[in-house]
Amino acid sequence: MYYFVNQLYSGEPLTVQAPGTQTRSFCYVSDMVDGLIRLMEGENTGPINIGNPGYIRDP
């Protein structure tokens, strides 16, 4: 996504990598930090997904 936005602002031709079906999942940093703190303070020892289950398609 960084390269796409960089090309957009610099006036370069836009490049789409792969077939153009990539997706991204975004999360607020504060939400991620809160999740990590809760994870460290908790008793669970197994794998835990603290990411965002939603996603958007790259342009």
mmJSON file of the N, C-alpha and C atoms, coordinates in Angstrom:
{"data_MODEL":{"atom_site":{
"group_PDB":["ATOM","ATOM","ATOM","ATOM","ATOM","ATOM","ATOM","ATOM","ATOM","ATOM","ATOM","ATOM","ATOM","ATOM","ATOM","ATOM","ATOM","ATOM","ATOM","ATOM","ATOM","ATOM","ATOM","ATOM","ATOM","ATOM","ATOM","ATOM","ATOM","ATOM","ATOM","ATOM","ATOM","ATOM","ATOM","ATOM","ATOM","ATOM","ATOM","ATOM","ATOM","ATOM","ATOM","ATOM","ATOM","ATOM","ATOM","ATOM","ATOM","ATOM","ATOM","ATOM","ATOM","ATOM","ATOM","ATOM","ATOM","ATOM","ATOM","ATOM","ATOM","ATOM","ATOM","ATOM","ATOM","ATOM","ATOM","ATOM","ATOM","ATOM","ATOM","ATOM","ATOM","ATOM","ATOM","ATOM","ATOM","ATOM","ATOM","ATOM","ATOM","ATOM","ATOM","ATOM","ATOM","ATOM","ATOM","ATOM","ATOM","ATOM","ATOM","ATOM","ATOM","ATOM","ATOM","ATOM","ATOM","ATOM","ATOM","ATOM","ATOM","ATOM","ATOM","ATOM","ATOM","ATOM","ATOM","ATOM","ATOM","ATOM","ATOM","ATOM","ATOM","ATOM","ATOM","ATOM","ATOM","ATOM","ATOM","ATOM","ATOM","ATOM","ATOM","ATOM","ATOM","ATOM","ATOM","ATOM","ATOM","ATOM","ATOM","ATOM","ATOM","ATOM","ATOM","ATOM","ATOM","ATOM","ATOM","ATOM","ATOM","ATOM","ATOM","ATOM","ATOM","ATOM","ATOM","ATOM","ATOM","ATOM","ATOM","ATOM","ATOM","ATOM","ATOM","ATOM","ATOM","ATOM","ATOM","ATOM","ATOM","ATOM","ATOM","ATOM","ATOM","ATOM","ATOM","ATOM","ATOM","ATOM","ATOM","ATOM","ATOM","ATOM","ATOM","ATOM","ATOM"],
"id":[1,2,3,4,5,6,7,8,9,10,11,12,13,14,15,16,17,18,19,20,21,22,23,24,25,26,27,28,29,30,31,32,33,34,35,36,37,38,39,40,41,42,43,44,45,46,47,48,49,50,51,52,53,54,55,56,57,58,59,60,61,62,63,64,65,66,67,68,69,70,71,72,73,74,75,76,77,78,79,80,81,82,83,84,85,86,87,88,89,90,91,92,93,94,95,96,97,98,99,100,101,102,103,104,105,106,107,108,109,110,111,112,113,114,115,116,117,118,119,120,121,122,123,124,125,126,127,128,129,130,131,132,133,134,135,136,137,138,139,140,141,142,143,144,145,146,147,148,149,150,151,152,153,154,155,156,157,158,159,160,161,162,163,164,165,166,167,168,169,170,171,172,173,174,175,176,177],
"type_symbol":["N","C","C","N","C","C","N","C","C","N","C","C","N","C","C","N","C","C","N","C","C","N","C","C","N","C","C","N","C","C","N","C","C","N","C","C","N","C","C","N","C","C","N","C","C","N","C","C","N","C","C","N","C","C","N","C","C","N","C","C","N","C","C","N","C","C","N","C","C","N","C","C","N","C","C","N","C","C","N","C","C","N","C","C","N","C","C","N","C","C","N","C","C","N","C","C","N","C","C","N","C","C","N","C","C","N","C","C","N","C","C","N","C","C","N","C","C","N","C","C","N","C","C","N","C","C","N","C","C","N","C","C","N","C","C","N","C","C","N","C","C","N","C","C","N","C","C","N","C","C","N","C","C","N","C","C","N","C","C","N","C","C","N","C","C","N","C","C","N","C","C","N","C","C","N","C","C"],
"label_atom_id":["N","CA","C","N","CA","C","N","CA","C","N","CA","C","N","CA","C","N","CA","C","N","CA","C","N","CA","C","N","CA","C","N","CA","C","N","CA","C","N","CA","C","N","CA","C","N","CA","C","N","CA","C","N","CA","C","N","CA","C","N","CA","C","N","CA","C","N","CA","C","N","CA","C","N","CA","C","N","CA","C","N","CA","C","N","CA","C","N","CA","C","N","CA","C","N","CA","C","N","CA","C","N","CA","C","N","CA","C","N","CA","C","N","CA","C","N","CA","C","N","CA","C","N","CA","C","N","CA","C","N","CA","C","N","CA","C","N","CA","C","N","CA","C","N","CA","C","N","CA","C","N","CA","C","N","CA","C","N","CA","C","N","CA","C","N","CA","C","N","CA","C","N","CA","C","N","CA","C","N","CA","C","N","CA","C","N","CA","C","N","CA","C","N","CA","C","N","CA","C","N","CA","C","N","CA","C"],
"label_alt_id":[null,null,null,null,null,null,null,null,null,null,null,null,null,null,null,null,null,null,null,null,null,null,null,null,null,null,null,null,null,null,null,null,null,null,null,null,null,null,null,null,null,null,null,null,null,null,null,null,null,null,null,null,null,null,null,null,null,null,null,null,null,null,null,null,null,null,null,null,null,null,null,null,null,null,null,null,null,null,null,null,null,null,null,null,null,null,null,null,null,null,null,null,null,null,null,null,null,null,null,null,null,null,null,null,null,null,null,null,null,null,null,null,null,null,null,null,null,null,null,null,null,null,null,null,null,null,null,null,null,null,null,null,null,null,null,null,null,null,null,null,null,null,null,null,null,null,null,null,null,null,null,null,null,null,null,null,null,null,null,null,null,null,null,null,null,null,null,null,null,null,null,null,null,null,null,null,null],
"label_comp_id":["MET","MET","MET","TYR","TYR","TYR","TYR","TYR","TYR","PHE","PHE","PHE","VAL","VAL","VAL","ASN","ASN","ASN","GLN","GLN","GLN","LEU","LEU","LEU","TYR","TYR","TYR","SER","SER","SER","GLY","GLY","GLY","GLU","GLU","GLU","PRO","PRO","PRO","LEU","LEU","LEU","THR","THR","THR","VAL","VAL","VAL","GLN","GLN","GLN","ALA","ALA","ALA","PRO","PRO","PRO","GLY","GLY","GLY","THR","THR","THR","GLN","GLN","GLN","THR","THR","THR","ARG","ARG","ARG","SER","SER","SER","PHE","PHE","PHE","CYS","CYS","CYS","TYR","TYR","TYR","VAL","VAL","VAL","SER","SER","SER","ASP","ASP","ASP","MET","MET","MET","VAL","VAL","VAL","ASP","ASP","ASP","GLY","GLY","GLY","LEU","LEU","LEU","ILE","ILE","ILE","ARG","ARG","ARG","LEU","LEU","LEU","MET","MET","MET","GLU","GLU","GLU","GLY","GLY","GLY","GLU","GLU","GLU","ASN","ASN","ASN","THR","THR","THR","GLY","GLY","GLY","PRO","PRO","PRO","ILE","ILE","ILE","ASN","ASN","ASN","ILE","ILE","ILE","GLY","GLY","GLY","ASN","ASN","ASN","PRO","PRO","PRO","GLY","GLY","GLY","TYR","TYR","TYR","ILE","ILE","ILE","ARG","ARG","ARG","ASP","ASP","ASP","PRO","PRO","PRO"],
"label_asym_id":["A","A","A","A","A","A","A","A","A","A","A","A","A","A","A","A","A","A","A","A","A","A","A","A","A","A","A","A","A","A","A","A","A","A","A","A","A","A","A","A","A","A","A","A","A","A","A","A","A","A","A","A","A","A","A","A","A","A","A","A","A","A","A","A","A","A","A","A","A","A","A","A","A","A","A","A","A","A","A","A","A","A","A","A","A","A","A","A","A","A","A","A","A","A","A","A","A","A","A","A","A","A","A","A","A","A","A","A","A","A","A","A","A","A","A","A","A","A","A","A","A","A","A","A","A","A","A","A","A","A","A","A","A","A","A","A","A","A","A","A","A","A","A","A","A","A","A","A","A","A","A","A","A","A","A","A","A","A","A","A","A","A","A","A","A","A","A","A","A","A","A","A","A","A","A","A","A"],
"label_entity_id":["1","1","1","1","1","1","1","1","1","1","1","1","1","1","1","1","1","1","1","1","1","1","1","1","1","1","1","1","1","1","1","1","1","1","1","1","1","1","1","1","1","1","1","1","1","1","1","1","1","1","1","1","1","1","1","1","1","1","1","1","1","1","1","1","1","1","1","1","1","1","1","1","1","1","1","1","1","1","1","1","1","1","1","1","1","1","1","1","1","1","1","1","1","1","1","1","1","1","1","1","1","1","1","1","1","1","1","1","1","1","1","1","1","1","1","1","1","1","1","1","1","1","1","1","1","1","1","1","1","1","1","1","1","1","1","1","1","1","1","1","1","1","1","1","1","1","1","1","1","1","1","1","1","1","1","1","1","1","1","1","1","1","1","1","1","1","1","1","1","1","1","1","1","1","1","1","1"],
"label_seq_id":[1,1,1,2,2,2,3,3,3,4,4,4,5,5,5,6,6,6,7,7,7,8,8,8,9,9,9,10,10,10,11,11,11,12,12,12,13,13,13,14,14,14,15,15,15,16,16,16,17,17,17,18,18,18,19,19,19,20,20,20,21,21,21,22,22,22,23,23,23,24,24,24,25,25,25,26,26,26,27,27,27,28,28,28,29,29,29,30,30,30,31,31,31,32,32,32,33,33,33,34,34,34,35,35,35,36,36,36,37,37,37,38,38,38,39,39,39,40,40,40,41,41,41,42,42,42,43,43,43,44,44,44,45,45,45,46,46,46,47,47,47,48,48,48,49,49,49,50,50,50,51,51,51,52,52,52,53,53,53,54,54,54,55,55,55,56,56,56,57,57,57,58,58,58,59,59,59],
"pdbx_PDB_ins_code":[null,null,null,null,null,null,null,null,null,null,null,null,null,null,null,null,null,null,null,null,null,null,null,null,null,null,null,null,null,null,null,null,null,null,null,null,null,null,null,null,null,null,null,null,null,null,null,null,null,null,null,null,null,null,null,null,null,null,null,null,null,null,null,null,null,null,null,null,null,null,null,null,null,null,null,null,null,null,null,null,null,null,null,null,null,null,null,null,null,null,null,null,null,null,null,null,null,null,null,null,null,null,null,null,null,null,null,null,null,null,null,null,null,null,null,null,null,null,null,null,null,null,null,null,null,null,null,null,null,null,null,null,null,null,null,null,null,null,null,null,null,null,null,null,null,null,null,null,null,null,null,null,null,null,null,null,null,null,null,null,null,null,null,null,null,null,null,null,null,null,null,null,null,null,null,null,null],
"Cartn_x":[0.82,0.0,0.875,2.005,2.905,3.356,3.779,4.292,3.194,1.988,0.853,0.584,0.532,0.284,1.458,2.679,3.864,3.839,3.472,3.361,2.263,1.169,0.054,0.481,1.157,1.565,2.721,3.567,4.71,4.38,3.157,2.752,3.235,3.797,4.262,3.071,3.241,2.176,1.937,0.684,0.349,0.61,1.24,1.574,0.74,0.039,-0.704,0.085,0.499,1.275,0.338,0.8,0.035,-1.275,-2.297,-3.528,-4.448,-4.08,-4.94,-6.039,-5.865,-6.881,-6.397,-5.359,-4.815,-5.811,-5.76,-6.585,-5.7,-6.2,-5.477,-6.445,-5.915,-6.697,-6.019,-6.744,-6.17,-6.653,-5.854,-6.191,-5.568,-6.292,-5.714,-4.576,-3.498,-2.347,-2.775,-3.62,-4.063,-4.834,-5.625,-6.34,-5.363,-4.328,-3.336,-2.557,-2.159,-1.424,-2.297,-3.574,-4.497,-4.608,-4.714,-4.79,-3.534,-2.368,-1.105,-0.984,-1.397,-1.345,-2.266,-3.485,-4.42,-3.868,-3.214,-2.624,-1.521,-0.652,0.448,-0.05,-1.143,-1.675,-2.587,-3.009,-3.945,-3.265,-4.086,-3.611,-3.535,-4.068,-4.107,-2.702,-2.386,-1.061,-1.116,-2.309,-2.437,-2.407,-2.486,-2.504,-3.764,-3.597,-4.715,-4.574,-5.649,-5.653,-6.136,-5.266,-5.675,-5.768,-5.801,-5.934,-7.382,-7.601,-8.925,-9.451,-10.625,-11.14,-11.667,-11.95,-12.435,-11.288,-11.593,-10.545,-11.115,-10.203,-10.581,-9.69,-10.179,-9.383,-8.518,-7.296,-6.425,-6.981,-6.76,-7.24,-6.512],
"Cartn_y":[-1.174,0.0,1.254,1.193,2.341,2.752,1.787,2.101,2.668,2.162,2.643,4.116,4.464,5.855,6.737,6.236,6.995,7.307,6.323,6.546,7.562,7.49,8.403,9.844,10.091,11.453,11.971,11.085,11.54,11.644,11.284,11.401,10.267,9.216,8.065,7.198,6.384,5.44,4.463,4.139,3.24,1.795,1.052,-0.342,-1.224,-2.197,-3.177,-4.477,-4.939,-6.17,-7.372,-8.482,-9.743,-9.542,-10.325,-10.223,-9.086,-8.323,-7.234,-7.682,-8.837,-9.346,-9.341,-8.575,-8.531,-7.853,-8.258,-7.632,-7.211,-6.278,-5.788,-5.711,-5.879,-5.755,-4.699,-3.646,-2.535,-2.556,-1.986,-1.938,-0.674,-0.013,1.133,0.649,1.429,1.063,0.938,1.855,1.806,0.514,0.034,-1.235,-2.402,-2.372,-3.445,-3.449,-2.266,-2.174,-2.669,-2.265,-2.725,-4.251,-4.824,-6.277,-6.965,-6.397,-6.985,-6.92,-5.797,-5.669,-6.692,-6.815,-7.803,-9.221,-9.476,-10.795,-11.085,-10.105,-10.3,-10.443,-9.754,-9.816,-11.02,-11.666,-12.785,-14.102,-15.117,-16.454,-17.389,-17.001,-17.875,-18.105,-19.355,-19.674,-20.154,-20.255,-20.726,-19.582,-19.911,-18.883,-18.019,-16.731,-15.788,-14.819,-14.622,-13.664,-12.324,-11.323,-9.998,-9.016,-9.543,-8.698,-8.35,-7.666,-7.269,-8.33,-8.916,-9.951,-9.394,-8.105,-7.498,-7.177,-7.0,-6.674,-5.801,-5.134,-4.364,-4.799,-4.64,-4.968,-3.771,-4.054,-2.995,-2.512,-1.232,-0.719,-1.348],
"Cartn_z":[0.0,0.0,0.0,0.722,0.792,-0.603,-1.405,-2.736,-3.631,-3.497,-4.282,-3.97,-2.688,-2.28,-2.682,-2.536,-2.922,-4.418,-5.235,-6.68,-6.979,-6.269,-6.471,-6.223,-5.094,-4.749,-5.593,-6.098,-6.895,-8.38,-8.763,-10.163,-11.046,-10.454,-11.23,-11.639,-12.683,-13.036,-11.883,-11.619,-10.523,-10.926,-10.031,-10.269,-9.357,-9.935,-9.146,-9.171,-7.995,-7.888,-7.862,-8.368,-8.394,-9.151,-8.863,-9.65,-9.219,-8.21,-7.763,-6.819,-6.198,-5.275,-3.825,-3.523,-2.179,-1.233,0.021,1.048,2.211,2.991,4.167,5.337,6.524,7.744,8.608,8.927,9.683,11.125,12.011,13.428,14.016,14.916,15.611,16.501,16.549,17.377,18.835,19.297,20.694,20.991,20.028,20.22,20.289,19.456,19.459,20.774,21.242,22.508,23.652,23.666,24.699,24.677,23.486,23.367,23.866,23.547,24.009,25.527,26.117,27.58,28.233,27.71,28.26,28.11,26.995,26.764,27.779,28.033,28.977,30.411,30.741,32.101,32.319,31.256,31.359,31.671,31.813,32.165,30.965,29.828,28.657,28.111,27.797,27.259,25.814,25.246,23.87,22.878,21.606,20.566,20.67,20.472,20.523,19.357,18.621,17.525,18.059,18.051,18.511,17.343,16.144,14.957,14.676,13.587,13.142,12.179,12.436,11.541,10.216,10.168,8.93,7.986,6.717,5.752,4.644,3.939,2.759,1.608,0.409,-0.781,-1.157,-1.554,-2.064,-3.393,-3.675,-4.978,-6.136],
"occupancy":[1.0,1.0,1.0,1.0,1.0,1.0,1.0,1.0,1.0,1.0,1.0,1.0,1.0,1.0,1.0,1.0,1.0,1.0,1.0,1.0,1.0,1.0,1.0,1.0,1.0,1.0,1.0,1.0,1.0,1.0,1.0,1.0,1.0,1.0,1.0,1.0,1.0,1.0,1.0,1.0,1.0,1.0,1.0,1.0,1.0,1.0,1.0,1.0,1.0,1.0,1.0,1.0,1.0,1.0,1.0,1.0,1.0,1.0,1.0,1.0,1.0,1.0,1.0,1.0,1.0,1.0,1.0,1.0,1.0,1.0,1.0,1.0,1.0,1.0,1.0,1.0,1.0,1.0,1.0,1.0,1.0,1.0,1.0,1.0,1.0,1.0,1.0,1.0,1.0,1.0,1.0,1.0,1.0,1.0,1.0,1.0,1.0,1.0,1.0,1.0,1.0,1.0,1.0,1.0,1.0,1.0,1.0,1.0,1.0,1.0,1.0,1.0,1.0,1.0,1.0,1.0,1.0,1.0,1.0,1.0,1.0,1.0,1.0,1.0,1.0,1.0,1.0,1.0,1.0,1.0,1.0,1.0,1.0,1.0,1.0,1.0,1.0,1.0,1.0,1.0,1.0,1.0,1.0,1.0,1.0,1.0,1.0,1.0,1.0,1.0,1.0,1.0,1.0,1.0,1.0,1.0,1.0,1.0,1.0,1.0,1.0,1.0,1.0,1.0,1.0,1.0,1.0,1.0,1.0,1.0,1.0,1.0,1.0,1.0,1.0,1.0,1.0],
"B_iso_or_equiv":[0.0,0.0,0.0,0.0,0.0,0.0,0.0,0.0,0.0,0.0,0.0,0.0,0.0,0.0,0.0,0.0,0.0,0.0,0.0,0.0,0.0,0.0,0.0,0.0,0.0,0.0,0.0,0.0,0.0,0.0,0.0,0.0,0.0,0.0,0.0,0.0,0.0,0.0,0.0,0.0,0.0,0.0,0.0,0.0,0.0,0.0,0.0,0.0,0.0,0.0,0.0,0.0,0.0,0.0,0.0,0.0,0.0,0.0,0.0,0.0,0.0,0.0,0.0,0.0,0.0,0.0,0.0,0.0,0.0,0.0,0.0,0.0,0.0,0.0,0.0,0.0,0.0,0.0,0.0,0.0,0.0,0.0,0.0,0.0,0.0,0.0,0.0,0.0,0.0,0.0,0.0,0.0,0.0,0.0,0.0,0.0,0.0,0.0,0.0,0.0,0.0,0.0,0.0,0.0,0.0,0.0,0.0,0.0,0.0,0.0,0.0,0.0,0.0,0.0,0.0,0.0,0.0,0.0,0.0,0.0,0.0,0.0,0.0,0.0,0.0,0.0,0.0,0.0,0.0,0.0,0.0,0.0,0.0,0.0,0.0,0.0,0.0,0.0,0.0,0.0,0.0,0.0,0.0,0.0,0.0,0.0,0.0,0.0,0.0,0.0,0.0,0.0,0.0,0.0,0.0,0.0,0.0,0.0,0.0,0.0,0.0,0.0,0.0,0.0,0.0,0.0,0.0,0.0,0.0,0.0,0.0,0.0,0.0,0.0,0.0,0.0,0.0],
"pdbx_formal_charge":[null,null,null,null,null,null,null,null,null,null,null,null,null,null,null,null,null,null,null,null,null,null,null,null,null,null,null,null,null,null,null,null,null,null,null,null,null,null,null,null,null,null,null,null,null,null,null,null,null,null,null,null,null,null,null,null,null,null,null,null,null,null,null,null,null,null,null,null,null,null,null,null,null,null,null,null,null,null,null,null,null,null,null,null,null,null,null,null,null,null,null,null,null,null,null,null,null,null,null,null,null,null,null,null,null,null,null,null,null,null,null,null,null,null,null,null,null,null,null,null,null,null,null,null,null,null,null,null,null,null,null,null,null,null,null,null,null,null,null,null,null,null,null,null,null,null,null,null,null,null,null,null,null,null,null,null,null,null,null,null,null,null,null,null,null,null,null,null,null,null,null,null,null,null,null,null,null],
"auth_seq_id":[1,1,1,2,2,2,3,3,3,4,4,4,5,5,5,6,6,6,7,7,7,8,8,8,9,9,9,10,10,10,11,11,11,12,12,12,13,13,13,14,14,14,15,15,15,16,16,16,17,17,17,18,18,18,19,19,19,20,20,20,21,21,21,22,22,22,23,23,23,24,24,24,25,25,25,26,26,26,27,27,27,28,28,28,29,29,29,30,30,30,31,31,31,32,32,32,33,33,33,34,34,34,35,35,35,36,36,36,37,37,37,38,38,38,39,39,39,40,40,40,41,41,41,42,42,42,43,43,43,44,44,44,45,45,45,46,46,46,47,47,47,48,48,48,49,49,49,50,50,50,51,51,51,52,52,52,53,53,53,54,54,54,55,55,55,56,56,56,57,57,57,58,58,58,59,59,59],
"auth_comp_id":["MET","MET","MET","TYR","TYR","TYR","TYR","TYR","TYR","PHE","PHE","PHE","VAL","VAL","VAL","ASN","ASN","ASN","GLN","GLN","GLN","LEU","LEU","LEU","TYR","TYR","TYR","SER","SER","SER","GLY","GLY","GLY","GLU","GLU","GLU","PRO","PRO","PRO","LEU","LEU","LEU","THR","THR","THR","VAL","VAL","VAL","GLN","GLN","GLN","ALA","ALA","ALA","PRO","PRO","PRO","GLY","GLY","GLY","THR","THR","THR","GLN","GLN","GLN","THR","THR","THR","ARG","ARG","ARG","SER","SER","SER","PHE","PHE","PHE","CYS","CYS","CYS","TYR","TYR","TYR","VAL","VAL","VAL","SER","SER","SER","ASP","ASP","ASP","MET","MET","MET","VAL","VAL","VAL","ASP","ASP","ASP","GLY","GLY","GLY","LEU","LEU","LEU","ILE","ILE","ILE","ARG","ARG","ARG","LEU","LEU","LEU","MET","MET","MET","GLU","GLU","GLU","GLY","GLY","GLY","GLU","GLU","GLU","ASN","ASN","ASN","THR","THR","THR","GLY","GLY","GLY","PRO","PRO","PRO","ILE","ILE","ILE","ASN","ASN","ASN","ILE","ILE","ILE","GLY","GLY","GLY","ASN","ASN","ASN","PRO","PRO","PRO","GLY","GLY","GLY","TYR","TYR","TYR","ILE","ILE","ILE","ARG","ARG","ARG","ASP","ASP","ASP","PRO","PRO","PRO"],
"auth_asym_id":["A","A","A","A","A","A","A","A","A","A","A","A","A","A","A","A","A","A","A","A","A","A","A","A","A","A","A","A","A","A","A","A","A","A","A","A","A","A","A","A","A","A","A","A","A","A","A","A","A","A","A","A","A","A","A","A","A","A","A","A","A","A","A","A","A","A","A","A","A","A","A","A","A","A","A","A","A","A","A","A","A","A","A","A","A","A","A","A","A","A","A","A","A","A","A","A","A","A","A","A","A","A","A","A","A","A","A","A","A","A","A","A","A","A","A","A","A","A","A","A","A","A","A","A","A","A","A","A","A","A","A","A","A","A","A","A","A","A","A","A","A","A","A","A","A","A","A","A","A","A","A","A","A","A","A","A","A","A","A","A","A","A","A","A","A","A","A","A","A","A","A","A","A","A","A","A","A"],
"auth_atom_id":["N","CA","C","N","CA","C","N","CA","C","N","CA","C","N","CA","C","N","CA","C","N","CA","C","N","CA","C","N","CA","C","N","CA","C","N","CA","C","N","CA","C","N","CA","C","N","CA","C","N","CA","C","N","CA","C","N","CA","C","N","CA","C","N","CA","C","N","CA","C","N","CA","C","N","CA","C","N","CA","C","N","CA","C","N","CA","C","N","CA","C","N","CA","C","N","CA","C","N","CA","C","N","CA","C","N","CA","C","N","CA","C","N","CA","C","N","CA","C","N","CA","C","N","CA","C","N","CA","C","N","CA","C","N","CA","C","N","CA","C","N","CA","C","N","CA","C","N","CA","C","N","CA","C","N","CA","C","N","CA","C","N","CA","C","N","CA","C","N","CA","C","N","CA","C","N","CA","C","N","CA","C","N","CA","C","N","CA","C","N","CA","C","N","CA","C","N","CA","C","N","CA","C","N","CA","C"],
"pdbx_PDB_model_num":[1,1,1,1,1,1,1,1,1,1,1,1,1,1,1,1,1,1,1,1,1,1,1,1,1,1,1,1,1,1,1,1,1,1,1,1,1,1,1,1,1,1,1,1,1,1,1,1,1,1,1,1,1,1,1,1,1,1,1,1,1,1,1,1,1,1,1,1,1,1,1,1,1,1,1,1,1,1,1,1,1,1,1,1,1,1,1,1,1,1,1,1,1,1,1,1,1,1,1,1,1,1,1,1,1,1,1,1,1,1,1,1,1,1,1,1,1,1,1,1,1,1,1,1,1,1,1,1,1,1,1,1,1,1,1,1,1,1,1,1,1,1,1,1,1,1,1,1,1,1,1,1,1,1,1,1,1,1,1,1,1,1,1,1,1,1,1,1,1,1,1,1,1,1,1,1,1]
}}}
